[in-house]
Amino acid sequence: MKTVCVYCGSSDKMSGAYLNSARQMGAAIALRGLVLAYGAGCTGMMGAVADGALEAGGEVVGVIPEIFATGALMHTGLTRLEIVGSMHARKQRLVDISDAFIALPGGYGTFEELFEILTWAQIGLHHKPVGLLNNQQYFDPLISAIEHARVEGFMYAEHRSLFVCDEQPDGLLDRMEQYHYPQGMEKWLTREE
């Protein structure tokens, strides 16, 4: 892993514990000599993760669509800032430059980005590690829903192995560094049992 993409919320309405965990995640990435790539926002979890990495001396690359490239929303202190034409272009660029993906707590946008990157792993478009920072057990209901989908037959057991989870930034990065794409994924595509 060299560049880690972080998906997270931009709302300013959550508790300070979440913002602190985002800052810690950014710092942990930087202190390992990794580059943080993210959506270039300056508010909420997005601003906190970037500030944490920058304060720890790290490199931060932001990719933002033109629609959000405003003084109120865009982080102006990044190592590198890329402005692209659309949300789709932003997501593709982040995938292209990243070796791993982390979801921090967030809303619709974070869930959408997380599930897209997991779906791409499921169908073999990438074999990169995906992690959930489960601060305050935020992702417990989501993990339960994923397990329910598996139990009900909508997913293979191997699909649960497409992501790792930890409550602490360093623990999560350790798990991601040890990640191996699960064996047997081809049966999803070939329909072989």
N, CA, C and O atoms as a DFTB+ gen file, in Angstrom:
772 C
 N C O
     1  1       0.844      -1.182       0.000
     2  2       0.000       0.000       0.000
     3  2       0.885       1.240       0.000
     4  3       1.826       1.359       0.784
     5  1       0.557       2.150      -0.896
     6  2       1.246       3.443      -0.920
     7  2       0.265       4.597      -0.747
     8  3       0.542       5.562      -0.034
     9  1      -0.889       4.485      -1.410
    10  2      -1.914       5.525      -1.333
    11  2      -3.214       4.915      -0.834
    12  3      -3.695       3.920      -1.376
    13  1      -3.775       5.518       0.200
    14  2      -5.012       5.021       0.809
    15  2      -6.114       6.039       0.581
    16  3      -5.992       7.198       0.975
    17  1      -7.188       5.602      -0.056
    18  2      -8.361       6.450      -0.267
    19  2      -9.286       6.314       0.932
    20  3      -9.588       5.204       1.371
    21  1      -9.731       7.446       1.457
    22  2     -10.668       7.439       2.578
    23  2     -11.994       8.038       2.135
    24  3     -12.042       9.148       1.605
    25  1     -13.072       7.291       2.357
    26  2     -14.434       7.750       2.127
    27  2     -15.013       8.122       3.490
    28  3     -14.876       7.356       4.444
    29  1     -15.655       9.280       3.596
    30  2     -16.241       9.672       4.874
    31  2     -17.212      10.831       4.677
    32  3     -17.292      11.426       3.602
    33  1     -17.938      11.129       5.732
    34  2     -18.967      12.153       5.680
    35  2     -18.417      13.571       5.723
    36  3     -17.315      13.814       6.214
    37  1     -19.209      14.501       5.197
    38  2     -18.834      15.917       5.193
    39  2     -19.711      16.751       6.126
    40  3     -19.486      17.952       6.275
    41  1     -20.701      16.130       6.749
    42  2     -21.582      16.849       7.672
    43  2     -20.802      17.301       8.902
    44  3     -19.856      16.639       9.331
    45  1     -21.211      18.437       9.462
    46  2     -20.596      18.947      10.687
    47  2     -21.450      18.656      11.918
    48  3     -21.187      19.207      12.987
    49  1     -22.451      17.816      11.794
    50  2     -23.430      17.631      12.866
    51  2     -23.143      16.470      13.801
    52  3     -23.859      16.299      14.788
    53  1     -22.107      15.652      13.525
    54  2     -21.855      14.472      14.349
    55  2     -21.080      14.839      15.616
    56  3     -20.623      15.970      15.774
    57  1     -20.943      13.861      16.512
    58  2     -20.243      14.121      17.775
    59  2     -18.744      14.285      17.537
    60  3     -18.195      13.813      16.541
    61  1     -18.110      14.962      18.476
    62  2     -16.681      15.193      18.387
    63  2     -15.860      13.919      18.401
    64  3     -14.738      13.911      17.896
    65  1     -16.388      12.838      18.967
    66  2     -15.662      11.566      18.984
    67  2     -15.402      11.070      17.565
    68  3     -14.342      10.511      17.281
    69  1     -16.362      11.274      16.686
    70  2     -16.176      10.863      15.288
    71  2     -15.112      11.716      14.613
    72  3     -14.249      11.198      13.903
    73  1     -15.175      13.020      14.835
    74  2     -14.177      13.905      14.225
    75  2     -12.772      13.577      14.728
    76  3     -11.808      13.607      13.963
    77  1     -12.669      13.267      16.002
    78  2     -11.373      12.900      16.564
    79  2     -10.842      11.615      15.938
    80  3      -9.649      11.509      15.657
    81  1     -11.720      10.641      15.720
    82  2     -11.274       9.383      15.108
    83  2     -10.829       9.606      13.661
    84  3      -9.893       8.958      13.192
    85  1     -11.495      10.517      12.957
    86  2     -11.086      10.826      11.585
    87  2      -9.706      11.474      11.581
    88  3      -8.857      11.131      10.757
    89  1      -9.484      12.400      12.488
    90  2      -8.167      13.046      12.613
    91  2      -7.088      12.001      12.927
    92  3      -5.988      12.050      12.376
    93  1      -7.412      11.061      13.814
    94  2      -6.469       9.993      14.162
    95  2      -6.188       9.088      12.967
    96  3      -5.059       8.638      12.773
    97  1      -7.222       8.824      12.167
    98  2      -7.024       7.980      10.977
    99  2      -6.082       8.663      10.001
   100  3      -5.179       8.027       9.457
   101  1      -6.287       9.952       9.778
   102  2      -5.402      10.690       8.883
   103  2      -3.971      10.684       9.383
   104  3      -3.037      10.495       8.604
   105  1      -3.796      10.892      10.685
   106  2      -2.452      10.889      11.265
   107  2      -1.801       9.516      11.138
   108  3      -0.616       9.418      10.821
   109  1      -2.570       8.457      11.382
   110  2      -2.023       7.097      11.291
   111  2      -1.549       6.795       9.872
   112  3      -0.504       6.171       9.684
   113  1      -2.307       7.233       8.884
   114  2      -1.902       7.041       7.482
   115  2      -0.589       7.777       7.222
   116  3       0.342       7.216       6.645
   117  1      -0.524       9.023       7.648
   118  2       0.671       9.836       7.409
   119  2       1.893       9.281       8.123
   120  3       2.982       9.247       7.549
   121  1       1.727       8.847       9.368
   122  2       2.854       8.367      10.159
   123  2       3.440       7.070       9.627
   124  3       4.565       6.708       9.972
   125  1       2.687       6.370       8.790
   126  2       3.212       5.163       8.123
   127  2       3.858       5.494       6.774
   128  3       4.311       4.604       6.054
   129  1       3.891       6.779       6.452
   130  2       4.484       7.176       5.182
   131  2       3.586       6.936       3.990
   132  3       4.049       6.905       2.850
   133  1       2.299       6.765       4.252
   134  2       1.319       6.547       3.175
   135  2       0.725       7.882       2.751
   136  3       0.719       8.845       3.518
   137  1       0.231       7.929       1.532
   138  2      -0.450       9.111       1.005
   139  2      -1.944       8.945       1.244
   140  3      -2.501       7.875       0.998
   141  1      -2.585       9.991       1.716
   142  2      -4.041      10.007       1.862
   143  2      -4.657      10.595       0.606
   144  3      -4.283      11.687       0.179
   145  1      -5.599       9.874       0.013
   146  2      -6.402      10.395      -1.099
   147  2      -7.846      10.441      -0.623
   148  3      -8.322       9.510       0.026
   149  1      -8.543      11.525      -0.945
   150  2      -9.929      11.649      -0.490
   151  2     -10.634      12.693      -1.347
   152  3     -10.055      13.208      -2.304
   153  1     -11.875      13.005      -1.010
   154  2     -12.711      13.856      -1.830
   155  2     -12.506      15.343      -1.730
   156  3     -13.301      16.104      -2.283
   157  1     -11.455      15.799      -1.036
   158  2     -11.002      17.197      -1.020
   159  2     -11.892      18.167      -0.245
   160  3     -11.759      19.380      -0.403
   161  1     -12.793      17.655       0.585
   162  2     -13.642      18.545       1.376
   163  2     -12.937      19.083       2.605
   164  3     -11.962      18.505       3.085
   165  1     -13.449      20.206       3.110
   166  2     -12.856      20.819       4.309
   167  2     -13.772      20.720       5.521
   168  3     -13.405      21.183       6.601
   169  1     -14.952      20.132       5.371
   170  2     -15.918      20.075       6.462
   171  2     -16.047      18.648       7.008
   172  3     -15.683      17.676       6.346
   173  1     -16.568      18.553       8.215
   174  2     -16.884      17.261       8.814
   175  2     -15.706      16.310       8.881
   176  3     -14.566      16.720       9.098
   177  1     -16.001      15.028       8.691
   178  2     -14.987      13.979       8.738
   179  2     -13.945      14.189       7.644
   180  3     -12.769      13.878       7.827
   181  1     -14.388      14.717       6.506
   182  2     -13.455      14.932       5.395
   183  2     -12.354      15.912       5.795
   184  3     -11.170      15.640       5.590
   185  1     -12.739      17.028       6.354
   186  2     -11.748      18.002       6.787
   187  2     -10.867      17.461       7.894
   188  3      -9.665      17.723       7.920
   189  1     -11.462      16.701       8.814
   190  2     -10.707      16.172       9.952
   191  2      -9.662      15.157       9.519
   192  3      -8.534      15.189      10.011
   193  1     -10.013      14.256       8.609
   194  2      -9.040      13.246       8.177
   195  2      -7.881      13.901       7.429
   196  3      -6.726      13.517       7.611
   197  1      -8.187      14.883       6.595
   198  2      -7.126      15.593       5.872
   199  2      -6.244      16.378       6.832
   200  3      -5.018      16.333       6.728
   201  1      -6.859      17.096       7.763
   202  2      -6.075      17.882       8.728
   203  2      -5.195      16.981       9.581
   204  3      -4.054      17.335       9.879
   205  1      -5.711      15.818       9.979
   206  2      -4.919      14.885      10.774
   207  2      -3.681      14.420      10.031
   208  3      -2.599      14.330      10.611
   209  1      -3.837      14.125       8.752
   210  2      -2.692      13.692       7.942
   211  2      -1.703      14.829       7.737
   212  3      -0.494      14.638       7.865
   213  1      -2.216      16.005       7.422
   214  2      -1.334      17.154       7.184
   215  2      -0.569      17.538       8.444
   216  3       0.627      17.824       8.382
   217  1      -1.249      17.547       9.581
   218  2      -0.600      17.903      10.851
   219  2       0.491      16.912      11.231
   220  3       1.436      17.257      11.940
   221  1       0.352      15.658      10.748
   222  2       1.361      14.635      11.028
   223  2       2.460      14.623       9.962
   224  3       3.312      13.735       9.954
   225  1       2.437      15.609       9.069
   226  2       3.474      15.720       8.053
   227  2       3.245      14.891       6.816
   228  3       4.172      14.664       6.039
   229  1       2.018      14.435       6.621
   230  2       1.716      13.568       5.495
   231  2       1.362      14.303       4.224
   232  3       1.156      15.516       4.208
   233  1       1.298      13.521       3.154
   234  2       0.890      14.014       1.839
   235  2      -0.591      13.707       1.645
   236  3      -1.037      12.588       1.899
   237  1      -1.346      14.699       1.198
   238  2      -2.788      14.533       1.005
   239  2      -3.169      14.993      -0.394
   240  3      -2.892      16.123      -0.794
   241  1      -3.814      14.085      -1.131
   242  2      -4.299      14.377      -2.475
   243  2      -5.822      14.448      -2.420
   244  3      -6.473      13.501      -1.978
   245  1      -6.384      15.549      -2.860
   246  2      -7.831      15.710      -2.898
   247  2      -8.337      15.758      -4.323
   248  3      -7.731      16.385      -5.192
   249  1      -9.462      15.085      -4.556
   250  2     -10.103      15.090      -5.876
   251  2     -11.540      15.550      -5.664
   252  3     -12.303      14.911      -4.939
   253  1     -11.902      16.651      -6.294
   254  2     -13.214      17.245      -6.048
   255  2     -13.882      17.594      -7.377
   256  3     -13.216      18.076      -8.293
   257  1     -15.193      17.357      -7.492
   258  2     -15.892      17.772      -8.711
   259  2     -16.126      19.288      -8.714
   260  3     -16.198      19.922      -7.661
   261  1     -16.239      19.835      -9.891
   262  2     -16.422      21.287     -10.041
   263  2     -17.567      21.822      -9.197
   264  3     -17.478      22.924      -8.655
   265  1     -18.635      21.057      -9.081
   266  2     -19.825      21.516      -8.353
   267  2     -19.517      21.848      -6.886
   268  3     -20.189      22.688      -6.289
   269  1     -18.491      21.185      -6.300
   270  2     -18.144      21.414      -4.905
   271  2     -16.860      22.235      -4.730
   272  3     -16.407      22.450      -3.605
   273  1     -16.287      22.685      -5.823
   274  2     -15.014      23.419      -5.754
   275  2     -15.258      24.882      -5.372
   276  3     -15.014      25.797      -6.159
   277  1     -15.747      25.077      -4.144
   278  2     -16.045      26.412      -3.634
   279  2     -15.250      26.648      -2.352
   280  3     -14.794      25.697      -1.717
   281  1     -15.090      27.885      -1.983
   282  2     -14.357      28.223      -0.769
   283  2     -14.965      27.640       0.486
   284  3     -14.248      27.373       1.450
   285  1     -16.266      27.436       0.497
   286  2     -16.940      26.908       1.679
   287  2     -16.786      25.396       1.824
   288  3     -16.920      24.868       2.928
   289  1     -16.508      24.694       0.731
   290  2     -16.501      23.232       0.766
   291  2     -15.144      22.595       0.497
   292  3     -14.887      21.484       0.960
   293  1     -14.273      23.272      -0.240
   294  2     -13.027      22.687      -0.714
   295  2     -11.869      22.999       0.228
   296  3     -11.698      24.142       0.655
   297  1     -11.088      21.996       0.546
   298  2      -9.902      22.179       1.381
   299  2      -8.807      22.814       0.525
   300  3      -8.455      22.293      -0.533
   301  1      -8.280      23.929       0.985
   302  2      -7.298      24.662       0.177
   303  2      -5.855      24.440       0.636
   304  3      -4.935      25.030       0.070
   305  1      -5.643      23.600       1.652
   306  2      -4.294      23.402       2.162
   307  2      -3.686      22.053       1.834
   308  3      -2.772      21.604       2.525
   309  1      -4.179      21.396       0.787
   310  2      -3.733      20.048       0.458
   311  2      -2.400      20.051      -0.287
   312  3      -1.989      21.063      -0.853
   313  1      -1.745      18.910      -0.273
   314  2      -0.508      18.734      -1.028
   315  2      -0.783      18.866      -2.516
   316  3      -0.038      19.519      -3.247
   317  1      -1.865      18.236      -2.951
   318  2      -2.265      18.314      -4.357
   319  2      -3.787      18.300      -4.428
   320  3      -4.445      17.527      -3.732
   321  1      -4.329      19.151      -5.265
   322  2      -5.778      19.244      -5.456
   323  2      -6.087      19.066      -6.927
   324  3      -5.498      19.734      -7.776
   325  1      -7.015      18.162      -7.234
   326  2      -7.466      17.942      -8.601
   327  2      -8.954      18.271      -8.675
   328  3      -9.747      17.776      -7.874
   329  1      -9.320      19.094      -9.623
   330  2     -10.731      19.422      -9.853
   331  2     -11.168      18.702     -11.121
   332  3     -10.567      18.867     -12.182
   333  1     -12.231      17.895     -10.995
   334  2     -12.725      17.095     -12.122
   335  2     -14.151      17.502     -12.456
   336  3     -14.777      18.266     -11.722
   337  1     -14.656      16.991     -13.561
   338  2     -15.934      17.441     -14.074
   339  2     -17.177      16.879     -13.412
   340  3     -18.245      17.482     -13.515
   341  1     -17.074      15.739     -12.731
   342  2     -18.287      15.110     -12.207
   343  2     -17.961      14.221     -11.011
   344  3     -16.798      13.926     -10.734
   345  1     -19.011      13.802     -10.312
   346  2     -18.855      12.859      -9.212
   347  2     -18.286      11.538      -9.718
   348  3     -17.444      10.925      -9.061
   349  1     -18.753      11.101     -10.892
   350  2     -18.248       9.844     -11.454
   351  2     -16.759       9.944     -11.746
   352  3     -16.003       9.009     -11.482
   353  1     -16.343      11.077     -12.290
   354  2     -14.921      11.275     -12.582
   355  2     -14.112      11.285     -11.283
   356  3     -13.004      10.751     -11.237
   357  1     -14.659      11.886     -10.240
   358  2     -13.973      11.909      -8.937
   359  2     -13.768      10.497      -8.422
   360  3     -12.660      10.131      -8.029
   361  1     -14.833       9.698      -8.423
   362  2     -14.732       8.339      -7.898
   363  2     -13.738       7.505      -8.702
   364  3     -12.941       6.761      -8.131
   365  1     -13.788       7.631     -10.027
   366  2     -12.865       6.854     -10.859
   367  2     -11.418       7.282     -10.618
   368  3     -10.524       6.438     -10.551
   369  1     -11.186       8.582     -10.490
   370  2      -9.823       9.059     -10.260
   371  2      -9.288       8.550      -8.924
   372  3      -8.128       8.148      -8.836
   373  1     -10.120       8.563      -7.888
   374  2      -9.692       8.054      -6.592
   375  2      -9.362       6.568      -6.656
   376  3      -8.402       6.120      -6.029
   377  1     -10.144       5.803      -7.402
   378  2      -9.848       4.378      -7.572
   379  2      -8.520       4.206      -8.306
   380  3      -7.696       3.372      -7.929
   381  1      -8.322       4.994      -9.349
   382  2      -7.117       4.861     -10.169
   383  2      -5.833       5.148      -9.393
   384  3      -4.813       4.504      -9.640
   385  1      -5.863       6.097      -8.466
   386  2      -4.635       6.501      -7.768
   387  2      -4.445       5.794      -6.431
   388  3      -3.429       6.004      -5.769
   389  1      -5.396       4.963      -6.018
   390  2      -5.349       4.379      -4.679
   391  2      -5.039       2.889      -4.699
   392  3      -5.405       2.168      -5.626
   393  1      -4.351       2.449      -3.644
   394  2      -4.000       1.042      -3.468
   395  2      -4.877       0.354      -2.429
   396  3      -4.829      -0.868      -2.286
   397  1      -5.672       1.128      -1.708
   398  2      -6.526       0.598      -0.652
   399  2      -7.605       1.631      -0.351
   400  3      -7.480       2.800      -0.713
   401  1      -8.675       1.179       0.322
   402  2      -9.832       2.033       0.572
   403  2     -10.309       1.846       2.007
   404  3     -10.397       0.723       2.504
   405  1     -10.614       2.955       2.661
   406  2     -11.144       2.927       4.029
   407  2     -12.426       3.740       4.065
   408  3     -12.484       4.854       3.545
   409  1     -13.451       3.171       4.685
   410  2     -14.676       3.920       4.953
   411  2     -14.698       4.298       6.425
   412  3     -14.591       3.444       7.305
   413  1     -14.840       5.594       6.674
   414  2     -15.109       6.108       8.010
   415  2     -16.612       6.338       8.100
   416  3     -17.291       6.286       7.074
   417  1     -17.154       6.588       9.277
   418  2     -18.572       6.893       9.362
   419  2     -18.989       8.019       8.419
   420  3     -18.264       8.997       8.239
   421  1     -20.151       7.866       7.831
   422  2     -20.683       8.841       6.899
   423  2     -22.116       8.492       6.544
   424  3     -22.721       7.611       7.154
   425  1     -22.648       9.183       5.560
   426  2     -24.032       8.984       5.147
   427  2     -24.152       8.331       3.789
   428  3     -23.362       7.453       3.443
   429  1     -25.149       8.762       3.011
   430  2     -25.431       8.138       1.716
   431  2     -24.195       8.057       0.818
   432  3     -23.909       7.011       0.235
   433  1     -23.469       9.169       0.714
   434  2     -22.313       9.184      -0.182
   435  2     -21.256       8.187       0.228
   436  3     -20.691       7.497      -0.620
   437  1     -20.980       8.101       1.518
   438  2     -19.987       7.149       2.015
   439  2     -20.438       5.725       1.767
   440  3     -19.650       4.895       1.314
   441  1     -21.714       5.428       2.061
   442  2     -22.235       4.085       1.818
   443  2     -22.142       3.726       0.332
   444  3     -21.758       2.614      -0.029
   445  1     -22.498       4.682      -0.512
   446  2     -22.477       4.429      -1.954
   447  2     -21.061       4.128      -2.422
   448  3     -20.845       3.179      -3.177
   449  1     -20.098       4.924      -1.982
   450  2     -18.707       4.705      -2.387
   451  2     -18.190       3.374      -1.859
   452  3     -17.512       2.643      -2.581
   453  1     -18.504       3.053      -0.605
   454  2     -18.087       1.788      -0.019
   455  2     -18.657       0.612      -0.795
   456  3     -17.927      -0.316      -1.142
   457  1     -19.949       0.643      -1.068
   458  2     -20.556      -0.501      -1.747
   459  2     -20.123      -0.609      -3.201
   460  3     -20.042      -1.714      -3.738
   461  1     -19.845       0.508      -3.841
   462  2     -19.321       0.418      -5.203
   463  2     -17.958      -0.262      -5.209
   464  3     -17.716      -1.142      -6.035
   465  1     -17.067       0.127      -4.304
   466  2     -15.728      -0.453      -4.294
   467  2     -15.776      -1.917      -3.872
   468  3     -14.968      -2.715      -4.347
   469  1     -16.708      -2.291      -2.985
   470  2     -16.884      -3.698      -2.632
   471  2     -17.454      -4.497      -3.797
   472  3     -17.045      -5.635      -4.025
   473  1     -18.385      -3.916      -4.528
   474  2     -18.949      -4.593      -5.695
   475  2     -17.879      -4.825      -6.746
   476  3     -17.830      -5.894      -7.355
   477  1     -17.026      -3.843      -6.965
   478  2     -15.940      -4.001      -7.937
   479  2     -14.995      -5.129      -7.505
   480  3     -14.506      -5.882      -8.347
   481  1     -14.738      -5.249      -6.197
   482  2     -13.919      -6.356      -5.699
   483  2     -14.645      -7.683      -5.905
   484  3     -14.031      -8.679      -6.286
   485  1     -15.943      -7.691      -5.654
   486  2     -16.746      -8.905      -5.783
   487  2     -16.691      -9.472      -7.201
   488  3     -16.655     -10.689      -7.381
   489  1     -16.685      -8.606      -8.196
   490  2     -16.674      -9.081      -9.588
   491  2     -15.268      -9.096     -10.182
   492  3     -15.097      -9.304     -11.383
   493  1     -14.267      -8.875      -9.337
   494  2     -12.889      -9.039      -9.767
   495  2     -12.255      -7.863     -10.473
   496  3     -11.196      -8.019     -11.082
   497  1     -12.870      -6.679     -10.415
   498  2     -12.281      -5.510     -11.077
   499  2     -11.069      -4.978     -10.317
   500  3     -10.233      -4.284     -10.895
   501  1     -10.968      -5.296      -9.030
   502  2      -9.758      -4.974      -8.276
   503  2      -9.621      -5.978      -7.148
   504  3     -10.591      -6.626      -6.758
   505  1      -8.404      -6.103      -6.625
   506  2      -8.110      -7.001      -5.509
   507  2      -7.501      -6.222      -4.347
   508  3      -6.752      -6.783      -3.547
   509  1      -7.816      -4.954      -4.254
   510  2      -7.233      -4.066      -3.255
   511  2      -7.957      -4.208      -1.916
   512  3      -9.146      -4.527      -1.888
   513  1      -7.247      -3.972      -0.803
   514  2      -7.906      -4.066       0.502
   515  2      -8.922      -2.942       0.738
   516  3      -8.739      -1.803       0.308
   517  1      -9.991      -3.308       1.434
   518  2     -11.046      -2.371       1.821
   519  2     -11.244      -2.514       3.331
   520  3     -11.360      -3.629       3.839
   521  1     -11.283      -1.402       4.039
   522  2     -11.440      -1.463       5.487
   523  2     -12.520      -0.527       5.997
   524  3     -12.819       0.500       5.388
   525  1     -13.100      -0.907       7.132
   526  2     -14.083      -0.074       7.824
   527  2     -13.494       0.325       9.168
   528  3     -13.111      -0.537       9.958
   529  1     -13.420       1.626       9.435
   530  2     -13.038       2.085      10.766
   531  2     -14.324       2.149      11.587
   532  3     -15.129       3.068      11.435
   533  1     -14.499       1.168      12.448
   534  2     -15.770       0.993      13.155
   535  2     -15.792       1.758      14.479
   536  3     -16.078       1.188      15.532
   537  1     -15.487       3.049      14.410
   538  2     -15.504       3.910      15.583
   539  2     -16.909       3.995      16.157
   540  3     -17.884       4.148      15.421
   541  1     -17.004       3.895      17.489
   542  2     -18.302       3.965      18.176
   543  2     -19.261       2.873      17.691
   544  3     -20.477       3.018      17.816
   545  1     -18.721       1.785      17.141
   546  2     -19.514       0.677      16.579
   547  2     -20.492       1.162      15.497
   548  3     -21.563       0.588      15.300
   549  1     -20.092       2.232      14.809
   550  2     -20.962       2.849      13.804
   551  2     -21.414       1.859      12.740
   552  3     -22.569       1.887      12.313
   553  1     -20.510       0.983      12.311
   554  2     -20.820       0.083      11.211
   555  2     -21.451      -1.240      11.650
   556  3     -21.734      -2.088      10.804
   557  1     -21.676      -1.435      12.938
   558  2     -22.268      -2.701      13.394
   559  2     -23.591      -3.022      12.696
   560  3     -23.769      -4.156      12.250
   561  1     -24.528      -2.075      12.582
   562  2     -25.774      -2.403      11.879
   563  2     -25.552      -2.759      10.400
   564  3     -26.241      -3.622       9.856
   565  1     -24.598      -2.099       9.765
   566  2     -24.307      -2.400       8.366
   567  2     -23.706      -3.799       8.231
   568  3     -24.076      -4.557       7.335
   569  1     -22.782      -4.132       9.123
   570  2     -22.179      -5.468       9.098
   571  2     -23.248      -6.529       9.342
   572  3     -23.210      -7.597       8.732
   573  1     -24.196      -6.244      10.224
   574  2     -25.309      -7.173      10.467
   575  2     -26.168      -7.333       9.221
   576  3     -26.605      -8.440       8.907
   577  1     -26.414      -6.240       8.509
   578  2     -27.207      -6.316       7.279
   579  2     -26.483      -7.148       6.210
   580  3     -27.113      -7.916       5.483
   581  1     -25.165      -6.988       6.123
   582  2     -24.385      -7.779       5.172
   583  2     -24.459      -9.267       5.532
   584  3     -24.616     -10.117       4.657
   585  1     -24.344      -9.568       6.819
   586  2     -24.446     -10.961       7.256
   587  2     -25.839     -11.517       6.975
   588  3     -25.980     -12.675       6.580
   589  1     -26.862     -10.698       7.178
   590  2     -28.234     -11.125       6.872
   591  2     -28.371     -11.456       5.385
   592  3     -28.997     -12.455       5.031
   593  1     -27.800     -10.638       4.523
   594  2     -27.844     -10.910       3.086
   595  2     -27.156     -12.232       2.759
   596  3     -27.613     -12.977       1.893
   597  1     -26.049     -12.521       3.459
   598  2     -25.355     -13.793       3.226
   599  2     -26.208     -14.965       3.686
   600  3     -26.351     -15.951       2.963
   601  1     -26.775     -14.864       4.884
   602  2     -27.599     -15.945       5.429
   603  2     -28.791     -16.220       4.526
   604  3     -29.185     -17.372       4.344
   605  1     -29.365     -15.168       3.960
   606  2     -30.545     -15.316       3.098
   607  2     -30.191     -15.752       1.670
   608  3     -31.082     -15.916       0.837
   609  1     -28.908     -15.938       1.387
   610  2     -28.497     -16.475       0.098
   611  2     -28.203     -15.468      -0.993
   612  3     -28.059     -15.843      -2.157
   613  1     -28.110     -14.192      -0.640
   614  2     -27.840     -13.166      -1.646
   615  2     -26.351     -12.937      -1.878
   616  3     -25.965     -12.220      -2.801
   617  1     -25.515     -13.547      -1.040
   618  2     -24.065     -13.411      -1.162
   619  2     -23.422     -14.736      -0.805
   620  3     -23.979     -15.521      -0.038
   621  1     -22.253     -14.979      -1.361
   622  2     -21.439     -16.123      -0.952
   623  2     -20.686     -15.762       0.324
   624  3     -20.477     -14.586       0.619
   625  1     -20.280     -16.781       1.078
   626  2     -19.533     -16.555       2.314
   627  2     -18.250     -15.773       2.042
   628  3     -17.839     -14.944       2.853
   629  1     -17.617     -16.043       0.889
   630  2     -16.366     -15.365       0.553
   631  2     -16.530     -13.846       0.455
   632  3     -15.570     -13.104       0.663
   633  1     -17.724     -13.391       0.143
   634  2     -17.940     -11.958      -0.023
   635  2     -17.755     -11.194       1.288
   636  3     -17.428     -10.008       1.266
   637  1     -17.960     -11.851       2.421
   638  2     -17.728     -11.200       3.713
   639  2     -16.243     -10.924       3.915
   640  3     -15.867     -10.059       4.706
   641  1     -15.403     -11.662       3.196
   642  2     -13.958     -11.502       3.331
   643  2     -13.401     -10.394       2.445
   644  3     -12.184     -10.217       2.372
   645  1     -14.264      -9.654       1.778
   646  2     -13.802      -8.585       0.888
   647  2     -13.446      -7.310       1.649
   648  3     -12.924      -6.365       1.059
   649  1     -13.724      -7.276       2.954
   650  2     -13.338      -6.111       3.745
   651  2     -12.891      -6.555       5.127
   652  3     -13.246      -7.633       5.605
   653  1     -12.101      -5.693       5.753
   654  2     -11.670      -5.920       7.133
   655  2     -12.205      -4.772       7.977
   656  3     -12.615      -3.737       7.452
   657  1     -12.195      -4.965       9.270
   658  2     -12.819      -3.989      10.166
   659  2     -12.019      -3.902      11.456
   660  3     -11.504      -4.908      11.946
   661  1     -11.917      -2.699      12.002
   662  2     -11.272      -2.507      13.299
   663  2     -11.777      -1.193      13.881
   664  3     -12.227      -0.314      13.145
   665  1     -11.701      -1.060      15.203
   666  2     -12.139       0.166      15.865
   667  2     -11.034       1.202      15.968
   668  3     -11.309       2.369      16.246
   669  1      -9.776       0.795      15.747
   670  2      -8.634       1.691      15.895
   671  2      -7.905       1.865      14.561
   672  3      -7.755       0.899      13.813
   673  1      -7.450       3.084      14.252
   674  2      -6.766       3.322      12.980
   675  2      -5.564       2.419      12.730
   676  3      -5.432       1.861      11.641
   677  1      -4.688       2.267      13.717
   678  2      -3.506       1.430      13.499
   679  2      -3.872      -0.036      13.327
   680  3      -3.284      -0.734      12.501
   681  1      -4.839      -0.502      14.101
   682  2      -5.304      -1.877      13.947
   683  2      -5.876      -2.118      12.563
   684  3      -5.633      -3.160      11.955
   685  1      -6.637      -1.152      12.067
   686  2      -7.219      -1.285      10.741
   687  2      -6.131      -1.315       9.665
   688  3      -6.181      -2.152       8.764
   689  1      -5.160      -0.422       9.749
   690  2      -4.079      -0.410       8.767
   691  2      -3.268      -1.701       8.825
   692  3      -2.846      -2.206       7.784
   693  1      -3.044      -2.243      10.018
   694  2      -2.351      -3.531      10.134
   695  2      -3.128      -4.618       9.403
   696  3      -2.547      -5.394       8.645
   697  1      -4.426      -4.676       9.625
   698  2      -5.257      -5.696       8.963
   699  2      -5.237      -5.526       7.444
   700  3      -5.208      -6.507       6.701
   701  1      -5.254      -4.292       7.000
   702  2      -5.257      -4.036       5.562
   703  2      -3.926      -4.427       4.925
   704  3      -3.895      -4.920       3.797
   705  1      -2.829      -4.208       5.648
   706  2      -1.521      -4.601       5.120
   707  2      -1.391      -6.114       5.005
   708  3      -0.607      -6.605       4.193
   709  1      -2.151      -6.862       5.811
   710  2      -2.104      -8.325       5.790
   711  2      -3.189      -8.935       4.890
   712  3      -3.279     -10.157       4.766
   713  1      -3.999      -8.095       4.273
   714  2      -5.142      -8.561       3.485
   715  2      -4.706      -9.377       2.266
   716  3      -3.735      -9.046       1.585
   717  1      -5.449     -10.442       2.017
   718  2      -5.301     -11.230       0.788
   719  2      -6.688     -11.396       0.185
   720  3      -7.642     -11.757       0.874
   721  1      -6.783     -11.130      -1.090
   722  2      -8.053     -11.311      -1.800
   723  2      -8.523     -12.749      -1.596
   724  3      -7.735     -13.678      -1.771
   725  1      -9.793     -12.953      -1.230
   726  2     -10.263     -14.302      -0.898
   727  2     -10.231     -15.274      -2.077
   728  3     -10.537     -14.915      -3.214
   729  1      -9.853     -16.507      -1.770
   730  2      -9.878     -17.577      -2.770
   731  2     -11.327     -17.991      -3.035
   732  3     -12.194     -17.830      -2.176
   733  1     -11.572     -18.512      -4.206
   734  2     -12.896     -19.033      -4.534
   735  2     -13.867     -18.002      -5.047
   736  3     -15.044     -18.310      -5.238
   737  1     -13.407     -16.775      -5.280
   738  2     -14.310     -15.732      -5.748
   739  2     -14.821     -15.995      -7.161
   740  3     -15.882     -15.502      -7.543
   741  1     -14.061     -16.773      -7.939
   742  2     -14.454     -16.993      -9.333
   743  2     -15.785     -17.731      -9.459
   744  3     -16.450     -17.630     -10.491
   745  1     -16.184     -18.474      -8.420
   746  2     -17.459     -19.188      -8.540
   747  2     -18.643     -18.236      -8.625
   748  3     -19.695     -18.590      -9.157
   749  1     -18.469     -17.017      -8.095
   750  2     -19.525     -16.008      -8.215
   751  2     -19.770     -15.674      -9.684
   752  3     -20.905     -15.459     -10.107
   753  1     -18.682     -15.634     -10.449
   754  2     -18.772     -15.258     -11.859
   755  2     -19.090     -16.438     -12.763
   756  3     -19.758     -16.279     -13.785
   757  1     -18.603     -17.648     -12.382
   758  2     -18.788     -18.826     -13.237
   759  2     -20.026     -19.637     -12.873
   760  3     -20.464     -20.497     -13.638
   761  1     -20.587     -19.354     -11.695
   762  2     -21.763     -20.076     -11.159
   763  2     -21.411     -21.499     -10.755
   764  3     -22.306     -22.325     -10.576
   765  1     -20.122     -21.801     -10.607
   766  2     -19.708     -23.136     -10.180
   767  2     -19.806     -23.229      -8.663
   768  3     -19.538     -22.259      -7.954
   769  1     -20.185     -24.383      -8.180
   770  2     -20.296     -24.605      -6.729
   771  2     -19.006     -25.162      -6.179
   772  3     -18.904     -25.414      -4.979
